[in-house]
Amino acid sequence: MTRSNRREAGRRRLAMRLPQMRALIMQARDPWQLELFEAYQMAVEARDRLRRRRFNLKLVREYDETCVEIEQHVIGAMRAPDYPHYCLIP
């Protein structure tokens, strides 16, 4: 999946997961918001691959937690235009 396809897939997935933010998510254009969408899609893809293999449930839970953390960042980013996106990069 190309980067732009992954970003749009993440955007759509987040819009479904966070219906209260759907309109804002679909309108988002800031590069760092697009990076959040891409990161979310990558985390979901990795989690789902591991889940299908039933290989390491602890790692699946870690990816679930990562997805929830990204969802929380998206909620913060959509509610406040000046959300401190620098906190997303360790």
N, C-alpha and C positions, 0 to 999 in steps of 0.2 A: 504494500500500500504506500503510495507516495505521501509526502509530508502534507500537502494541501488536502488530499483525500482523508488522511488521518485526522486533520484538524476539523474538517467538516463532519466526519463521522462522530468525533468526540462532541462537537457542538450539538448535533442531533440527539445523541445519546443523553447528554446533560439536559437538553430541553425536555426530553421525556422524563428524566429522573427528577427534575426540578420544575414542575409545571408552573409554580408561582413565579418563576424567573424566565419562563419560556420566551416571552417577547424580547426581554433585554438580552438574553443569550443569542437569539437569532439576529439581533441588530448589532452585536458587538463586533468591533473592527480593530481595536487596539492590538498591536502585535503581541503584547504580553498576555492578553486574554486569549488570543489564538494559540499561544503556547500552552496555556492551561488546558484548552480543549484537546490539543494534541497529546499532552501528558496524560490526560484522563483516558483517552482512547488507547494509548499504549499500555497503561496499567490494567485496563479492562481486558485487552487482548491477552496479556500475560496471565492474568488471573484465570481467564476462561480456558486457556491452554492447559494450565496446571490442574484445573478442576476436572477437565475431561480425562486427563491421565490418572487422576486419583492418586497422584504420586506423593505429594507433600502437603498435607492439610494445614500445617502451620504456615507454610509459605502462602497458601491460598488466603488464609486469614490476614496475613500481612498485606497482601495486595488489596483485600477488601478494605482494610484500614486506610491504605493509601488512597483508594478511590473516594472514601468518605472525606478524607482530609482535603483532597482536591475539590470535592463538592463544596466544602465549607469555604475554601478560598474563592471559588466562583461566586458563591452567595455574597461574600464580602465585597468582591470586585464589582458585582452588579449593583449593589446597594450604595456604594460610595465611589464616585468617579476617581477620587484621589486615593483609593485603597493602596496601602503600601505594598506594592508588588515585589519590592526588593526582599521581602521576608520569604518569598517562595523559593529563592535560590540559596541553598546552604553555603 
